[in-house]
Amino acid sequence: MRKDWGDVVVKNRLAIVVVLAATVLANVAMQAQSADKPRVAIKEPTVGEGISNSVRGRLNLQKLLAEMEASLQATRKFEVLSRDKSKLAAVREEQKFANSSLTKGNAATEGGLENANFLVIPTVTDFVFYRSSKPVPNLVDKYVRRDSGRLEINAQIIDTTTGAIKTTFYMKATFATSDEVVNTRGGSPSTVHFTSMAKKVSAQLADQLIDTVFPMRILNSQNRQVWINRGQDGGLNVGDVLNVYHPGVDLIDPDTGENLGSAESFTGKIKVARVNPKFTIAEILEADSPITKGDIVRKP
């Protein structure tokens, strides 16, 4: 059988066009999905005046910032914008290169960076990173060592459209090791413990920001079960007991016109039974009135 090579060429070209079109549509869809997400930027954490100079050297602000950004990204509900000075300088350098005579196009155009809808300004208000050692009675060069630490942060959330402080979050994490008999005294705790505390406060930040921007809501209610719009990224665990409220009319401040929220009425309690990647299933423990789609879920 003879092949009509003209038809083969046409078919191959059509196939290429279809693939390119699908790629373009996929990119457009991804950009549209990203555009629908609130854009959040986190400023590099500052240190409060109450933090002593002796522990500031162990306070890794870059690590803390990286963990905060990673926690917000993991929620998949925000577009996280970098405000790291070194990263922005690298972007600026790439933009200048894109506009130079060395490149074919100018994909990385100057002035193409997005602005944030919400700006997170964290301040370390308390930091302890301490190692204690005491001699073991009747033993030479033997010491009981214990490491402990505490990290407390206040974070203001600024609405960049109005400049208003939307809310202030408080986060805290601690650690303490078991007593260990060692041969020397002195030193400082492992940086692993600081990373652990940074991850914990970052997870708290993500949970609180989600609750502020995207309150937990009932997706569906059937028999004695409900489905919630939170998954593995929502900070919920099996066994958690949550309160359910029915939203009422908006409460408007008569002096400022500000929306202060809604007049919520308590509906009942639910208990988390299963946490899926993108949603959570809970059992109804008690209900003063029917729990329905759209009801607000809050942690006690």
Secondary structure, 3 states (H helix, E strand, C coil): CCCCHHHHHHHHHHHHHHHHHHHHHHHHHHHHHHHCCCEEEECCCEECCCCCHHHHCCCCHHHHHHHHHHHHHHCCCCEEECCCHHHHHHHHHHHHHHCCCCCCCCCCCCCCCCCCCEEEEEEEEEEEEEEEEEECCCCCCCEEEEEEEEEEEEEEEEECCCCCEEEEEEEEEEEECCCEEECCCCCCCCHHHHHHHHHHHHHHHHHHHHHHHCCEEEEEEECCEEEECCCCCCCCCCCCEEEEEECCCEEECCCCCCEEEECCEEEEEEEEEEECCCCEEEEEEEECCCCCCCCEEECC
